[in-house]
Amino acid sequence: MSRVRYIGPEPVAVPELGGRTIQPDEMVEVPDDRFEGYVCQPQTWESIEEPRDWVWPQAEGEETTSAAAAVAPAPEPKAEAPKKSIPTAKATTSKEGN
């Protein structure tokens, strides 16, 4: 069992807890398989004790960083490839007079 705290402004009846009325700032035990259903409502419930095998989901827009990536040096920037030069038309001069 995991534990959550109700942080809502007024008492609420929770059907999955047997219809029990939960008071503001009250801590309750919930089944581990229902824990996410509570903590996904952060304006109403606060995690107190997570299930043993619980891993918090990645927040949207948040990047994960592995321990190896945090220690590894950043790769060096690649050198730009040399630009190909385009031959320009050479002015031709005729040795013969026209």
N, C-alpha and C positions, 0 to 999 in steps of 0.2 A: 504494500500500500504506500502511496505517496501522500504528501500533505500540501494543501493550498490554503491561502488566506483570502477571505472575501473582503474586498476593499470598496464595495459599492456603497452608495449613500444611505440606503435604507434596507430593512430586512427583506429577504427573498426566499420563496419556497423552491426547493430543488427537487424535482420529481425523481431523479435517479438516485437521490439519497433518501428515498422513502418518503418524499414529500416534506421532509424536514425543513423548518424555517431557519435560515442561517442569518445571523446578525452581522452588522458591519464590524470588521476587524476580528471576526471569528475564524479560527483555524479548523479545517476539517480534513479527514482522511478520505481519499478517493482511490478507486481501483487504478492500478498502474496503466492499464490499457485505456483509461479515460482521462489520464493526466493532461494530454495535449488538448483535449476539448475544453479544459479550463484555462490553461495558460495561453491559449491562442486569443484570449479575451483580456489583454493586460489592463484595460480600464476597469475590470471587474474582479479579476482574480490574480493573486500573486503567488509564485512558486515558493514553497518553504522547504520541501524535501522532494527531490526528483526520484523517479524510479532508478534502480541501480544501473540499468543498461541504457539510460536515457542519454541522447545526444541532441543538443539544441540544434534546430534547423538553421540553415544559413539565412541571414536576413537578406531581403531583396536589395541588390546593388552592392552587397558586401562581398569582397573578394576573400577567398581562403588562401592562407599562406602556410605551406608545410614548413616544418622545422628546418628541413634541408634547404628550402628556398630562402628562408630567413637568414641563413648563415652563408650561403653561397654568394660569391661576388657576382656583381652584375656583369652580363656579357659585354664585351667591348663593341662599340659601334662598328658596323661594317664600312670599309672604305668604299667610296663611290666608284663605280665602274668608269673607266676612262671614256670620255665622250668621243664618238667617231667624228672625224672632221669630214666635211663634205667638200670635195674638190671644187674649186671655183674655176670658171672658164678663164683661161689665160688669154690675154690680149695677143693677137698674132700680128706680127709685123712682117711685111713682105720685103725682101731685099730687092725685089724687082720693082722698079718704079712704074706706076700705072699712069 
